[in-house]
Amino acid sequence: MAEHKHGSMDIRAQEKTFVGFIRMVTWGAGISIAILIFMALVNG
């Protein structure tokens, strides 16, 4: 087996994916909250 040094792996792809996931979740939550507020105002 090859020797492994802790912290030597290139994780740029994983970091980019994680940032995209967090951005998607943030937008999704914001849109959901906006829809709920809109529904509450329309049914008011």
mmCIF entry with sequence, helices, sheets and N, C-alpha, C, O atoms, coordinates in Angstrom:
data_MODEL
# 
_entry.id   MODEL 
# 
_entity.id                         1 
_entity.type                       polymer 
_entity.pdbx_number_of_molecules   1 
# 
_entity_poly.entity_id                      1 
_entity_poly.type                           'polypeptide(L)' 
_entity_poly.nstd_linkage                   no 
_entity_poly.nstd_monomer                   no 
_entity_poly.pdbx_seq_one_letter_code       MAEHKHGSMDIRAQEKTFVGFIRMVTWGAGISIAILIFMALVNG 
_entity_poly.pdbx_seq_one_letter_code_can   MAEHKHGSMDIRAQEKTFVGFIRMVTWGAGISIAILIFMALVNG 
_entity_poly.pdbx_strand_id                 A 
# 
loop_
_entity_poly_seq.entity_id 
_entity_poly_seq.num 
_entity_poly_seq.mon_id 
_entity_poly_seq.hetero 
1 1  MET n 
1 2  ALA n 
1 3  GLU n 
1 4  HIS n 
1 5  LYS n 
1 6  HIS n 
1 7  GLY n 
1 8  SER n 
1 9  MET n 
1 10 ASP n 
1 11 ILE n 
1 12 ARG n 
1 13 ALA n 
1 14 GLN n 
1 15 GLU n 
1 16 LYS n 
1 17 THR n 
1 18 PHE n 
1 19 VAL n 
1 20 GLY n 
1 21 PHE n 
1 22 ILE n 
1 23 ARG n 
1 24 MET n 
1 25 VAL n 
1 26 THR n 
1 27 TRP n 
1 28 GLY n 
1 29 ALA n 
1 30 GLY n 
1 31 ILE n 
1 32 SER n 
1 33 ILE n 
1 34 ALA n 
1 35 ILE n 
1 36 LEU n 
1 37 ILE n 
1 38 PHE n 
1 39 MET n 
1 40 ALA n 
1 41 LEU n 
1 42 VAL n 
1 43 ASN n 
1 44 GLY n 
# 
_struct_asym.id          A 
_struct_asym.entity_id   1 
# 
_struct_conf.conf_type_id            HELX_P 
_struct_conf.id                      HELX_P1 
_struct_conf.pdbx_PDB_helix_id       AA1 
_struct_conf.beg_label_comp_id       ARG 
_struct_conf.beg_label_asym_id       A 
_struct_conf.beg_label_seq_id        12 
_struct_conf.pdbx_beg_PDB_ins_code   ? 
_struct_conf.end_label_comp_id       ASN 
_struct_conf.end_label_asym_id       A 
_struct_conf.end_label_seq_id        43 
_struct_conf.pdbx_end_PDB_ins_code   ? 
_struct_conf.beg_auth_comp_id        ARG 
_struct_conf.beg_auth_asym_id        A 
_struct_conf.beg_auth_seq_id         12 
_struct_conf.end_auth_comp_id        ASN 
_struct_conf.end_auth_asym_id        A 
_struct_conf.end_auth_seq_id         43 
_struct_conf.pdbx_PDB_helix_class    1 
_struct_conf.details                 ? 
_struct_conf.pdbx_PDB_helix_length   32 
# 
_struct_conf_type.id          HELX_P 
_struct_conf_type.criteria    ? 
_struct_conf_type.reference   ? 
# 
loop_
_atom_site.group_PDB 
_atom_site.id 
_atom_site.type_symbol 
_atom_site.label_atom_id 
_atom_site.label_alt_id 
_atom_site.label_comp_id 
_atom_site.label_asym_id 
_atom_site.label_entity_id 
_atom_site.label_seq_id 
_atom_site.pdbx_PDB_ins_code 
_atom_site.Cartn_x 
_atom_site.Cartn_y 
_atom_site.Cartn_z 
_atom_site.occupancy 
_atom_site.B_iso_or_equiv 
_atom_site.pdbx_formal_charge 
_atom_site.auth_seq_id 
_atom_site.auth_comp_id 
_atom_site.auth_asym_id 
_atom_site.auth_atom_id 
_atom_site.pdbx_PDB_model_num 
ATOM 1   N N  . MET A 1 1  ? 0.832   -1.193 0.000  1.00 0.00 ? 1  MET A N  1 
ATOM 2   C CA . MET A 1 1  ? 0.000   0.000  0.000  1.00 0.00 ? 1  MET A CA 1 
ATOM 3   C C  . MET A 1 1  ? 0.873   1.253  0.000  1.00 0.00 ? 1  MET A C  1 
ATOM 4   O O  . MET A 1 1  ? 1.988   1.255  0.524  1.00 0.00 ? 1  MET A O  1 
ATOM 5   N N  . ALA A 1 2  ? 0.355   2.282  -0.582 1.00 0.00 ? 2  ALA A N  1 
ATOM 6   C CA . ALA A 1 2  ? 1.085   3.549  -0.640 1.00 0.00 ? 2  ALA A CA 1 
ATOM 7   C C  . ALA A 1 2  ? 1.007   4.262  0.706  1.00 0.00 ? 2  ALA A C  1 
ATOM 8   O O  . ALA A 1 2  ? 0.037   4.134  1.453  1.00 0.00 ? 2  ALA A O  1 
ATOM 9   N N  . GLU A 1 3  ? 2.048   5.002  0.980  1.00 0.00 ? 3  GLU A N  1 
ATOM 10  C CA . GLU A 1 3  ? 2.055   5.801  2.205  1.00 0.00 ? 3  GLU A CA 1 
ATOM 11  C C  . GLU A 1 3  ? 1.086   6.969  2.054  1.00 0.00 ? 3  GLU A C  1 
ATOM 12  O O  . GLU A 1 3  ? 0.970   7.559  0.980  1.00 0.00 ? 3  GLU A O  1 
ATOM 13  N N  . HIS A 1 4  ? 0.410   7.287  3.118  1.00 0.00 ? 4  HIS A N  1 
ATOM 14  C CA . HIS A 1 4  ? -0.547  8.398  3.099  1.00 0.00 ? 4  HIS A CA 1 
ATOM 15  C C  . HIS A 1 4  ? -0.102  9.463  4.108  1.00 0.00 ? 4  HIS A C  1 
ATOM 16  O O  . HIS A 1 4  ? 0.155   9.168  5.274  1.00 0.00 ? 4  HIS A O  1 
ATOM 17  N N  . LYS A 1 5  ? -0.020  10.687 3.636  1.00 0.00 ? 5  LYS A N  1 
ATOM 18  C CA . LYS A 1 5  ? 0.305   11.795 4.529  1.00 0.00 ? 5  LYS A CA 1 
ATOM 19  C C  . LYS A 1 5  ? -0.975  12.566 4.792  1.00 0.00 ? 5  LYS A C  1 
ATOM 20  O O  . LYS A 1 5  ? -1.668  12.974 3.860  1.00 0.00 ? 5  LYS A O  1 
ATOM 21  N N  . HIS A 1 6  ? -1.278  12.758 6.039  1.00 0.00 ? 6  HIS A N  1 
ATOM 22  C CA . HIS A 1 6  ? -2.501  13.472 6.423  1.00 0.00 ? 6  HIS A CA 1 
ATOM 23  C C  . HIS A 1 6  ? -2.471  14.900 5.879  1.00 0.00 ? 6  HIS A C  1 
ATOM 24  O O  . HIS A 1 6  ? -1.487  15.620 6.047  1.00 0.00 ? 6  HIS A O  1 
ATOM 25  N N  . GLY A 1 7  ? -3.566  15.297 5.223  1.00 0.00 ? 7  GLY A N  1 
ATOM 26  C CA . GLY A 1 7  ? -3.676  16.649 4.702  1.00 0.00 ? 7  GLY A CA 1 
ATOM 27  C C  . GLY A 1 7  ? -3.052  16.862 3.336  1.00 0.00 ? 7  GLY A C  1 
ATOM 28  O O  . GLY A 1 7  ? -2.929  18.005 2.895  1.00 0.00 ? 7  GLY A O  1 
ATOM 29  N N  . SER A 1 8  ? -2.655  15.795 2.651  1.00 0.00 ? 8  SER A N  1 
ATOM 30  C CA . SER A 1 8  ? -1.981  15.959 1.365  1.00 0.00 ? 8  SER A CA 1 
ATOM 31  C C  . SER A 1 8  ? -2.914  15.790 0.166  1.00 0.00 ? 8  SER A C  1 
ATOM 32  O O  . SER A 1 8  ? -2.501  16.018 -0.971 1.00 0.00 ? 8  SER A O  1 
ATOM 33  N N  . MET A 1 9  ? -4.168  15.394 0.406  1.00 0.00 ? 9  MET A N  1 
ATOM 34  C CA . MET A 1 9  ? -5.093  15.151 -0.697 1.00 0.00 ? 9  MET A CA 1 
ATOM 35  C C  . MET A 1 9  ? -5.647  16.466 -1.247 1.00 0.00 ? 9  MET A C  1 
ATOM 36  O O  . MET A 1 9  ? -5.903  17.400 -0.487 1.00 0.00 ? 9  MET A O  1 
ATOM 37  N N  . ASP A 1 10 ? -5.831  16.537 -2.561 1.00 0.00 ? 10 ASP A N  1 
ATOM 38  C CA . ASP A 1 10 ? -6.408  17.710 -3.199 1.00 0.00 ? 10 ASP A CA 1 
ATOM 39  C C  . ASP A 1 10 ? -7.933  17.631 -3.052 1.00 0.00 ? 10 ASP A C  1 
ATOM 40  O O  . ASP A 1 10 ? -8.564  16.725 -3.596 1.00 0.00 ? 10 ASP A O  1 
ATOM 41  N N  . ILE A 1 11 ? -8.519  18.579 -2.320 1.00 0.00 ? 11 ILE A N  1 
ATOM 42  C CA . ILE A 1 11 ? -9.956  18.526 -2.044 1.00 0.00 ? 11 ILE A CA 1 
ATOM 43  C C  . ILE A 1 11 ? -10.702 19.699 -2.669 1.00 0.00 ? 11 ILE A C  1 
ATOM 44  O O  . ILE A 1 11 ? -11.792 20.048 -2.216 1.00 0.00 ? 11 ILE A O  1 
ATOM 45  N N  . ARG A 1 12 ? -10.135 20.306 -3.697 1.00 0.00 ? 12 ARG A N  1 
ATOM 46  C CA . ARG A 1 12 ? -10.801 21.449 -4.330 1.00 0.00 ? 12 ARG A CA 1 
ATOM 47  C C  . ARG A 1 12 ? -12.154 21.073 -4.910 1.00 0.00 ? 12 ARG A C  1 
ATOM 48  O O  . ARG A 1 12 ? -13.103 21.852 -4.810 1.00 0.00 ? 12 ARG A O  1 
ATOM 49  N N  . ALA A 1 13 ? -12.263 19.905 -5.509 1.00 0.00 ? 13 ALA A N  1 
ATOM 50  C CA . ALA A 1 13 ? -13.539 19.479 -6.100 1.00 0.00 ? 13 ALA A CA 1 
ATOM 51  C C  . ALA A 1 13 ? -14.598 19.294 -5.011 1.00 0.00 ? 13 ALA A C  1 
ATOM 52  O O  . ALA A 1 13 ? -15.747 19.697 -5.188 1.00 0.00 ? 13 ALA A O  1 
ATOM 53  N N  . GLN A 1 14 ? -14.215 18.689 -3.895 1.00 0.00 ? 14 GLN A N  1 
ATOM 54  C CA . GLN A 1 14 ? -15.156 18.489 -2.799 1.00 0.00 ? 14 GLN A CA 1 
ATOM 55  C C  . GLN A 1 14 ? -15.588 19.820 -2.199 1.00 0.00 ? 14 GLN A C  1 
ATOM 56  O O  . GLN A 1 14 ? -16.760 20.006 -1.874 1.00 0.00 ? 14 GLN A O  1 
ATOM 57  N N  . GLU A 1 15 ? -14.647 20.744 -2.053 1.00 0.00 ? 15 GLU A N  1 
ATOM 58  C CA . GLU A 1 15 ? -14.986 22.059 -1.505 1.00 0.00 ? 15 GLU A CA 1 
ATOM 59  C C  . GLU A 1 15 ? -15.939 22.810 -2.431 1.00 0.00 ? 15 GLU A C  1 
ATOM 60  O O  . GLU A 1 15 ? -16.870 23.467 -1.965 1.00 0.00 ? 15 GLU A O  1 
ATOM 61  N N  . LYS A 1 16 ? -15.708 22.715 -3.739 1.00 0.00 ? 16 LYS A N  1 
ATOM 62  C CA . LYS A 1 16 ? -16.576 23.378 -4.704 1.00 0.00 ? 16 LYS A CA 1 
ATOM 63  C C  . LYS A 1 16 ? -17.988 22.784 -4.658 1.00 0.00 ? 16 LYS A C  1 
ATOM 64  O O  . LYS A 1 16 ? -18.973 23.519 -4.722 1.00 0.00 ? 16 LYS A O  1 
ATOM 65  N N  . THR A 1 17 ? -18.085 21.460 -4.548 1.00 0.00 ? 17 THR A N  1 
ATOM 66  C CA . THR A 1 17 ? -19.377 20.793 -4.443 1.00 0.00 ? 17 THR A CA 1 
ATOM 67  C C  . THR A 1 17 ? -20.093 21.206 -3.171 1.00 0.00 ? 17 THR A C  1 
ATOM 68  O O  . THR A 1 17 ? -21.297 21.462 -3.193 1.00 0.00 ? 17 THR A O  1 
ATOM 69  N N  . PHE A 1 18 ? -19.366 21.276 -2.060 1.00 0.00 ? 18 PHE A N  1 
ATOM 70  C CA . PHE A 1 18 ? -19.965 21.653 -0.783 1.00 0.00 ? 18 PHE A CA 1 
ATOM 71  C C  . PHE A 1 18 ? -20.494 23.076 -0.832 1.00 0.00 ? 18 PHE A C  1 
ATOM 72  O O  . PHE A 1 18 ? -21.591 23.341 -0.341 1.00 0.00 ? 18 PHE A O  1 
ATOM 73  N N  . VAL A 1 19 ? -19.733 23.999 -1.416 1.00 0.00 ? 19 VAL A N  1 
ATOM 74  C CA . VAL A 1 19 ? -20.174 25.387 -1.536 1.00 0.00 ? 19 VAL A CA 1 
ATOM 75  C C  . VAL A 1 19 ? -21.444 25.463 -2.387 1.00 0.00 ? 19 VAL A C  1 
ATOM 76  O O  . VAL A 1 19 ? -22.370 26.204 -2.058 1.00 0.00 ? 19 VAL A O  1 
ATOM 77  N N  . GLY A 1 20 ? -21.484 24.704 -3.468 1.00 0.00 ? 20 GLY A N  1 
ATOM 78  C CA . GLY A 1 20 ? -22.674 24.665 -4.303 1.00 0.00 ? 20 GLY A CA 1 
ATOM 79  C C  . GLY A 1 20 ? -23.878 24.121 -3.566 1.00 0.00 ? 20 GLY A C  1 
ATOM 80  O O  . GLY A 1 20 ? -24.987 24.635 -3.717 1.00 0.00 ? 20 GLY A O  1 
ATOM 81  N N  . PHE A 1 21 ? -23.669 23.083 -2.767 1.00 0.00 ? 21 PHE A N  1 
ATOM 82  C CA . PHE A 1 21 ? -24.749 22.493 -1.984 1.00 0.00 ? 21 PHE A CA 1 
ATOM 83  C C  . PHE A 1 21 ? -25.284 23.488 -0.962 1.00 0.00 ? 21 PHE A C  1 
ATOM 84  O O  . PHE A 1 21 ? -26.499 23.635 -0.822 1.00 0.00 ? 21 PHE A O  1 
ATOM 85  N N  . ILE A 1 22 ? -24.398 24.169 -0.251 1.00 0.00 ? 22 ILE A N  1 
ATOM 86  C CA . ILE A 1 22 ? -24.825 25.148 0.744  1.00 0.00 ? 22 ILE A CA 1 
ATOM 87  C C  . ILE A 1 22 ? -25.579 26.290 0.071  1.00 0.00 ? 22 ILE A C  1 
ATOM 88  O O  . ILE A 1 22 ? -26.586 26.759 0.603  1.00 0.00 ? 22 ILE A O  1 
ATOM 89  N N  . ARG A 1 23 ? -25.112 26.743 -1.083 1.00 0.00 ? 23 ARG A N  1 
ATOM 90  C CA . ARG A 1 23 ? -25.789 27.806 -1.823 1.00 0.00 ? 23 ARG A CA 1 
ATOM 91  C C  . ARG A 1 23 ? -27.195 27.351 -2.238 1.00 0.00 ? 23 ARG A C  1 
ATOM 92  O O  . ARG A 1 23 ? -28.153 28.114 -2.114 1.00 0.00 ? 23 ARG A O  1 
ATOM 93  N N  . MET A 1 24 ? -27.319 26.117 -2.726 1.00 0.00 ? 24 MET A N  1 
ATOM 94  C CA . MET A 1 24 ? -28.611 25.583 -3.147 1.00 0.00 ? 24 MET A CA 1 
ATOM 95  C C  . MET A 1 24 ? -29.574 25.484 -1.960 1.00 0.00 ? 24 MET A C  1 
ATOM 96  O O  . MET A 1 24 ? -30.745 25.842 -2.085 1.00 0.00 ? 24 MET A O  1 
ATOM 97  N N  . VAL A 1 25 ? -29.096 25.007 -0.823 1.00 0.00 ? 25 VAL A N  1 
ATOM 98  C CA . VAL A 1 25 ? -29.939 24.885 0.364  1.00 0.00 ? 25 VAL A CA 1 
ATOM 99  C C  . VAL A 1 25 ? -30.387 26.266 0.846  1.00 0.00 ? 25 VAL A C  1 
ATOM 100 O O  . VAL A 1 25 ? -31.542 26.439 1.235  1.00 0.00 ? 25 VAL A O  1 
ATOM 101 N N  . THR A 1 26 ? -29.491 27.241 0.822  1.00 0.00 ? 26 THR A N  1 
ATOM 102 C CA . THR A 1 26 ? -29.824 28.594 1.250  1.00 0.00 ? 26 THR A CA 1 
ATOM 103 C C  . THR A 1 26 ? -30.899 29.198 0.345  1.00 0.00 ? 26 THR A C  1 
ATOM 104 O O  . THR A 1 26 ? -31.877 29.762 0.835  1.00 0.00 ? 26 THR A O  1 
ATOM 105 N N  . TRP A 1 27 ? -30.720 29.082 -0.970 1.00 0.00 ? 27 TRP A N  1 
ATOM 106 C CA . TRP A 1 27 ? -31.725 29.591 -1.911 1.00 0.00 ? 27 TRP A CA 1 
ATOM 107 C C  . TRP A 1 27 ? -33.051 28.866 -1.734 1.00 0.00 ? 27 TRP A C  1 
ATOM 108 O O  . TRP A 1 27 ? -34.109 29.495 -1.751 1.00 0.00 ? 27 TRP A O  1 
ATOM 109 N N  . GLY A 1 28 ? -33.006 27.564 -1.567 1.00 0.00 ? 28 GLY A N  1 
ATOM 110 C CA . GLY A 1 28 ? -34.228 26.774 -1.383 1.00 0.00 ? 28 GLY A CA 1 
ATOM 111 C C  . GLY A 1 28 ? -34.996 27.187 -0.138 1.00 0.00 ? 28 GLY A C  1 
ATOM 112 O O  . GLY A 1 28 ? -36.221 27.304 -0.167 1.00 0.00 ? 28 GLY A O  1 
ATOM 113 N N  . ALA A 1 29 ? -34.273 27.407 0.959  1.00 0.00 ? 29 ALA A N  1 
ATOM 114 C CA . ALA A 1 29 ? -34.921 27.837 2.203  1.00 0.00 ? 29 ALA A CA 1 
ATOM 115 C C  . ALA A 1 29 ? -35.515 29.232 2.032  1.00 0.00 ? 29 ALA A C  1 
ATOM 116 O O  . ALA A 1 29 ? -36.634 29.488 2.475  1.00 0.00 ? 29 ALA A O  1 
ATOM 117 N N  . GLY A 1 30 ? -34.776 30.130 1.395  1.00 0.00 ? 30 GLY A N  1 
ATOM 118 C CA . GLY A 1 30 ? -35.279 31.490 1.182  1.00 0.00 ? 30 GLY A CA 1 
ATOM 119 C C  . GLY A 1 30 ? -36.531 31.512 0.318  1.00 0.00 ? 30 GLY A C  1 
ATOM 120 O O  . GLY A 1 30 ? -37.484 32.234 0.613  1.00 0.00 ? 30 GLY A O  1 
ATOM 121 N N  . ILE A 1 31 ? -36.527 30.723 -0.744 1.00 0.00 ? 31 ILE A N  1 
ATOM 122 C CA . ILE A 1 31 ? -37.700 30.664 -1.624 1.00 0.00 ? 31 ILE A CA 1 
ATOM 123 C C  . ILE A 1 31 ? -38.884 30.052 -0.886 1.00 0.00 ? 31 ILE A C  1 
ATOM 124 O O  . ILE A 1 31 ? -40.013 30.520 -1.035 1.00 0.00 ? 31 ILE A O  1 
ATOM 125 N N  . SER A 1 32 ? -38.641 29.018 -0.096 1.00 0.00 ? 32 SER A N  1 
ATOM 126 C CA . SER A 1 32 ? -39.720 28.389 0.673  1.00 0.00 ? 32 SER A CA 1 
ATOM 127 C C  . SER A 1 32 ? -40.335 29.372 1.662  1.00 0.00 ? 32 SER A C  1 
ATOM 128 O O  . SER A 1 32 ? -41.557 29.437 1.792  1.00 0.00 ? 32 SER A O  1 
ATOM 129 N N  . ILE A 1 33 ? -39.502 30.133 2.355  1.00 0.00 ? 33 ILE A N  1 
ATOM 130 C CA . ILE A 1 33 ? -40.001 31.117 3.315  1.00 0.00 ? 33 ILE A CA 1 
ATOM 131 C C  . ILE A 1 33 ? -40.789 32.204 2.594  1.00 0.00 ? 33 ILE A C  1 
ATOM 132 O O  . ILE A 1 33 ? -41.834 32.639 3.078  1.00 0.00 ? 33 ILE A O  1 
ATOM 133 N N  . ALA A 1 34 ? -40.291 32.645 1.438  1.00 0.00 ? 34 ALA A N  1 
ATOM 134 C CA . ALA A 1 34 ? -40.996 33.668 0.669  1.00 0.00 ? 34 ALA A CA 1 
ATOM 135 C C  . ALA A 1 34 ? -42.366 33.158 0.216  1.00 0.00 ? 34 ALA A C  1 
ATOM 136 O O  . ALA A 1 34 ? -43.349 33.897 0.268  1.00 0.00 ? 34 ALA A O  1 
ATOM 137 N N  . ILE A 1 35 ? -42.436 31.924 -0.220 1.00 0.00 ? 35 ILE A N  1 
ATOM 138 C CA . ILE A 1 35 ? -43.720 31.345 -0.637 1.00 0.00 ? 35 ILE A CA 1 
ATOM 139 C C  . ILE A 1 35 ? -44.685 31.266 0.541  1.00 0.00 ? 35 ILE A C  1 
ATOM 140 O O  . ILE A 1 35 ? -45.868 31.573 0.394  1.00 0.00 ? 35 ILE A O  1 
ATOM 141 N N  . LEU A 1 36 ? -44.195 30.861 1.696  1.00 0.00 ? 36 LEU A N  1 
ATOM 142 C CA . LEU A 1 36 ? -45.055 30.779 2.880  1.00 0.00 ? 36 LEU A CA 1 
ATOM 143 C C  . LEU A 1 36 ? -45.574 32.155 3.287  1.00 0.00 ? 36 LEU A C  1 
ATOM 144 O O  . LEU A 1 36 ? -46.743 32.289 3.648  1.00 0.00 ? 36 LEU A O  1 
ATOM 145 N N  . ILE A 1 37 ? -44.729 33.170 3.234  1.00 0.00 ? 37 ILE A N  1 
ATOM 146 C CA . ILE A 1 37 ? -45.162 34.531 3.563  1.00 0.00 ? 37 ILE A CA 1 
ATOM 147 C C  . ILE A 1 37 ? -46.197 35.004 2.551  1.00 0.00 ? 37 ILE A C  1 
ATOM 148 O O  . ILE A 1 37 ? -47.207 35.596 2.931  1.00 0.00 ? 37 ILE A O  1 
ATOM 149 N N  . PHE A 1 38 ? -45.959 34.752 1.270  1.00 0.00 ? 38 PHE A N  1 
ATOM 150 C CA . PHE A 1 38 ? -46.907 35.133 0.220  1.00 0.00 ? 38 PHE A CA 1 
ATOM 151 C C  . PHE A 1 38 ? -48.255 34.444 0.440  1.00 0.00 ? 38 PHE A C  1 
ATOM 152 O O  . PHE A 1 38 ? -49.303 35.080 0.323  1.00 0.00 ? 38 PHE A O  1 
ATOM 153 N N  . MET A 1 39 ? -48.233 33.159 0.755  1.00 0.00 ? 39 MET A N  1 
ATOM 154 C CA . MET A 1 39 ? -49.484 32.435 0.995  1.00 0.00 ? 39 MET A CA 1 
ATOM 155 C C  . MET A 1 39 ? -50.221 32.993 2.208  1.00 0.00 ? 39 MET A C  1 
ATOM 156 O O  . MET A 1 39 ? -51.448 33.093 2.185  1.00 0.00 ? 39 MET A O  1 
ATOM 157 N N  . ALA A 1 40 ? -49.508 33.355 3.256  1.00 0.00 ? 40 ALA A N  1 
ATOM 158 C CA . ALA A 1 40 ? -50.130 33.913 4.449  1.00 0.00 ? 40 ALA A CA 1 
ATOM 159 C C  . ALA A 1 40 ? -50.766 35.264 4.137  1.00 0.00 ? 40 ALA A C  1 
ATOM 160 O O  . ALA A 1 40 ? -51.847 35.566 4.644  1.00 0.00 ? 40 ALA A O  1 
ATOM 161 N N  . LEU A 1 41 ? -50.117 36.079 3.313  1.00 0.00 ? 41 LEU A N  1 
ATOM 162 C CA . LEU A 1 41 ? -50.659 37.396 2.972  1.00 0.00 ? 41 LEU A CA 1 
ATOM 163 C C  . LEU A 1 41 ? -51.886 37.261 2.063  1.00 0.00 ? 41 LEU A C  1 
ATOM 164 O O  . LEU A 1 41 ? -52.846 38.017 2.209  1.00 0.00 ? 41 LEU A O  1 
ATOM 165 N N  . VAL A 1 42 ? -51.862 36.326 1.148  1.00 0.00 ? 42 VAL A N  1 
ATOM 166 C CA . VAL A 1 42 ? -52.987 36.151 0.214  1.00 0.00 ? 42 VAL A CA 1 
ATOM 167 C C  . VAL A 1 42 ? -54.213 35.605 0.954  1.00 0.00 ? 42 VAL A C  1 
ATOM 168 O O  . VAL A 1 42 ? -55.338 36.017 0.675  1.00 0.00 ? 42 VAL A O  1 
ATOM 169 N N  . ASN A 1 43 ? -54.002 34.694 1.881  1.00 0.00 ? 43 ASN A N  1 
ATOM 170 C CA . ASN A 1 43 ? -55.126 34.105 2.615  1.00 0.00 ? 43 ASN A CA 1 
ATOM 171 C C  . ASN A 1 43 ? -55.605 34.982 3.756  1.00 0.00 ? 43 ASN A C  1 
ATOM 172 O O  . ASN A 1 43 ? -56.684 34.752 4.302  1.00 0.00 ? 43 ASN A O  1 
ATOM 173 N N  . GLY A 1 44 ? -54.817 35.986 4.124  1.00 0.00 ? 44 GLY A N  1 
ATOM 174 C CA . GLY A 1 44 ? -55.029 36.871 5.252  1.00 0.00 ? 44 GLY A CA 1 
ATOM 175 C C  . GLY A 1 44 ? -56.409 37.263 5.476  1.00 0.00 ? 44 GLY A C  1 
ATOM 176 O O  . GLY A 1 44 ? -56.694 38.014 6.409  1.00 0.00 ? 44 GLY A O  1 
# 
